[in-house]
Amino acid sequence: MSRKIKSITITVDDVAFIFNNKLTEFDFITTKCFCRQCKDDYNSTITNYKIFLNHLYDIELNGFCQQCNQVMGRYIETGEDPATAKNAEAIWKTHNTLKELKIKKEK
């Protein structure tokens, strides 16, 4: 039985908040990816990606390889580090609160 992981779409500004405005680690992660097509030892770059935050407070990127345009993904375990998990949790809770307020407003 498969279970779909719940996630929300976030922005680069949200990622900056999660990483305490230190995007050097995020930039490194997006430029050191493995591509199944290129097989170039984590030297591919993910581009045109969408950013998601899952219920474990981890960031998921879904995009394409810059060299060959192959579909590519990247998973960043921000929920494991207390410094980033706290900020990711705040984004998650804010998103859910805004969603609830929108539902109440529509009623």
Short mmCIF file of the C-alpha atoms (twelve columns), coordinates in Angstrom:
data_MODEL
# 
_entry.id   MODEL 
# 
loop_
_atom_site.group_PDB 
_atom_site.id 
_atom_site.type_symbol 
_atom_site.label_atom_id 
_atom_site.label_alt_id 
_atom_site.label_comp_id 
_atom_site.label_asym_id 
_atom_site.label_seq_id 
_atom_site.Cartn_x 
_atom_site.Cartn_y 
_atom_site.Cartn_z 
_atom_site.pdbx_PDB_model_num 
ATOM 1   C CA . MET A 1   0.000   0.000  0.000   1 
ATOM 2   C CA . SER A 2   1.451   3.374  -0.973  1 
ATOM 3   C CA . ARG A 3   1.038   6.470  1.101   1 
ATOM 4   C CA . LYS A 4   1.281   9.916  -0.440  1 
ATOM 5   C CA . ILE A 5   3.388   12.325 1.586   1 
ATOM 6   C CA . LYS A 6   1.517   15.538 2.284   1 
ATOM 7   C CA . SER A 7   3.335   18.632 1.032   1 
ATOM 8   C CA . ILE A 8   2.808   22.320 0.326   1 
ATOM 9   C CA . THR A 9   4.300   24.554 -2.338  1 
ATOM 10  C CA . ILE A 10  6.759   27.137 -1.004  1 
ATOM 11  C CA . THR A 11  8.868   29.946 -2.479  1 
ATOM 12  C CA . VAL A 12  12.569  30.766 -2.509  1 
ATOM 13  C CA . ASP A 13  11.807  33.385 0.158   1 
ATOM 14  C CA . ASP A 14  10.437  30.579 2.354   1 
ATOM 15  C CA . VAL A 15  13.617  28.568 1.715   1 
ATOM 16  C CA . ALA A 16  15.693  31.592 2.716   1 
ATOM 17  C CA . PHE A 17  13.699  31.804 5.960   1 
ATOM 18  C CA . ILE A 18  14.227  28.086 6.632   1 
ATOM 19  C CA . PHE A 19  17.995  28.474 6.105   1 
ATOM 20  C CA . ASN A 20  18.125  31.684 8.231   1 
ATOM 21  C CA . ASN A 21  18.887  33.767 5.107   1 
ATOM 22  C CA . LYS A 22  22.021  31.718 4.402   1 
ATOM 23  C CA . LEU A 23  21.277  30.393 0.916   1 
ATOM 24  C CA . THR A 24  24.839  29.223 0.174   1 
ATOM 25  C CA . GLU A 25  23.933  25.692 1.293   1 
ATOM 26  C CA . PHE A 26  20.771  25.723 -0.832  1 
ATOM 27  C CA . ASP A 27  22.709  27.025 -3.857  1 
ATOM 28  C CA . PHE A 28  25.287  24.254 -3.375  1 
ATOM 29  C CA . ILE A 29  22.536  21.630 -3.203  1 
ATOM 30  C CA . THR A 30  20.918  22.805 -6.452  1 
ATOM 31  C CA . THR A 31  24.227  22.750 -8.357  1 
ATOM 32  C CA . LYS A 32  25.481  19.381 -7.094  1 
ATOM 33  C CA . CYS A 33  22.773  16.963 -8.251  1 
ATOM 34  C CA . PHE A 34  22.865  13.486 -9.725  1 
ATOM 35  C CA . CYS A 35  21.221  13.046 -13.114 1 
ATOM 36  C CA . ARG A 36  20.153  9.539  -14.168 1 
ATOM 37  C CA . GLN A 37  20.806  10.444 -17.796 1 
ATOM 38  C CA . CYS A 38  24.147  12.283 -17.509 1 
ATOM 39  C CA . LYS A 39  25.530  10.134 -14.630 1 
ATOM 40  C CA . ASP A 40  28.109  12.837 -13.954 1 
ATOM 41  C CA . ASP A 41  28.997  12.264 -10.258 1 
ATOM 42  C CA . TYR A 42  26.692  14.895 -8.740  1 
ATOM 43  C CA . ASN A 43  27.864  17.633 -11.102 1 
ATOM 44  C CA . SER A 44  24.498  18.407 -12.667 1 
ATOM 45  C CA . THR A 45  22.367  21.428 -11.845 1 
ATOM 46  C CA . ILE A 46  18.624  21.259 -11.238 1 
ATOM 47  C CA . THR A 47  16.725  24.045 -13.030 1 
ATOM 48  C CA . ASN A 48  13.119  25.142 -13.516 1 
ATOM 49  C CA . TYR A 49  12.259  23.513 -10.210 1 
ATOM 50  C CA . LYS A 50  9.207   23.740 -8.030  1 
ATOM 51  C CA . ILE A 51  9.810   23.793 -4.292  1 
ATOM 52  C CA . PHE A 52  7.733   21.817 -1.787  1 
ATOM 53  C CA . LEU A 53  7.808   21.436 1.988   1 
ATOM 54  C CA . ASN A 54  6.555   18.076 3.233   1 
ATOM 55  C CA . HIS A 55  4.993   17.134 6.573   1 
ATOM 56  C CA . LEU A 56  8.425   16.048 7.862   1 
ATOM 57  C CA . TYR A 57  9.579   19.667 7.300   1 
ATOM 58  C CA . ASP A 58  11.934  18.540 4.527   1 
ATOM 59  C CA . ILE A 59  12.309  20.437 1.241   1 
ATOM 60  C CA . GLU A 60  11.672  18.675 -2.080  1 
ATOM 61  C CA . LEU A 61  12.717  20.066 -5.455  1 
ATOM 62  C CA . ASN A 62  11.147  18.807 -8.686  1 
ATOM 63  C CA . GLY A 63  12.802  20.126 -11.851 1 
ATOM 64  C CA . PHE A 64  15.052  19.300 -14.770 1 
ATOM 65  C CA . CYS A 65  18.737  18.668 -15.482 1 
ATOM 66  C CA . GLN A 66  20.399  21.744 -16.950 1 
ATOM 67  C CA . GLN A 67  22.517  19.656 -19.371 1 
ATOM 68  C CA . CYS A 68  20.055  17.107 -20.797 1 
ATOM 69  C CA . ASN A 69  16.611  18.330 -19.602 1 
ATOM 70  C CA . GLN A 70  15.925  14.978 -17.867 1 
ATOM 71  C CA . VAL A 71  13.391  15.121 -15.013 1 
ATOM 72  C CA . MET A 72  15.279  15.509 -11.759 1 
ATOM 73  C CA . GLY A 73  14.466  15.732 -8.074  1 
ATOM 74  C CA . ARG A 74  16.313  16.701 -4.933  1 
ATOM 75  C CA . TYR A 75  15.419  16.038 -1.294  1 
ATOM 76  C CA . ILE A 76  16.825  18.247 1.478   1 
ATOM 77  C CA . GLU A 77  16.401  16.974 5.048   1 
ATOM 78  C CA . THR A 78  15.757  20.297 6.757   1 
ATOM 79  C CA . GLY A 79  13.502  18.572 9.279   1 
ATOM 80  C CA . GLU A 80  16.486  16.763 10.800  1 
ATOM 81  C CA . ASP A 81  18.365  19.904 11.849  1 
ATOM 82  C CA . PRO A 82  16.807  21.749 14.820  1 
ATOM 83  C CA . ALA A 83  17.904  25.134 13.403  1 
ATOM 84  C CA . THR A 84  16.056  24.630 10.108  1 
ATOM 85  C CA . ALA A 85  13.229  22.432 11.410  1 
ATOM 86  C CA . LYS A 86  11.926  25.209 13.664  1 
ATOM 87  C CA . ASN A 87  11.625  27.609 10.724  1 
ATOM 88  C CA . ALA A 88  10.151  24.964 8.427   1 
ATOM 89  C CA . GLU A 89  7.552   24.129 11.064  1 
ATOM 90  C CA . ALA A 90  6.607   27.824 11.303  1 
ATOM 91  C CA . ILE A 91  6.035   27.954 7.534   1 
ATOM 92  C CA . TRP A 92  4.004   24.728 7.647   1 
ATOM 93  C CA . LYS A 93  1.786   25.982 10.467  1 
ATOM 94  C CA . THR A 94  1.336   29.415 8.876   1 
ATOM 95  C CA . HIS A 95  0.280   27.809 5.601   1 
ATOM 96  C CA . ASN A 96  -2.265  25.618 7.371   1 
ATOM 97  C CA . THR A 97  -3.634  28.554 9.388   1 
ATOM 98  C CA . LEU A 98  -4.044  30.648 6.237   1 
ATOM 99  C CA . LYS A 99  -5.767  27.726 4.526   1 
ATOM 100 C CA . GLU A 100 -8.224  27.381 7.426   1 
ATOM 101 C CA . LEU A 101 -8.945  31.123 7.425   1 
ATOM 102 C CA . LYS A 102 -9.601  31.029 3.678   1 
ATOM 103 C CA . ILE A 103 -12.072 28.147 4.128   1 
ATOM 104 C CA . LYS A 104 -13.894 30.005 6.928   1 
ATOM 105 C CA . LYS A 105 -14.039 33.185 4.837   1 
ATOM 106 C CA . GLU A 106 -15.582 31.308 1.886   1 
ATOM 107 C CA . LYS A 107 -18.395 29.945 4.097   1 
# 
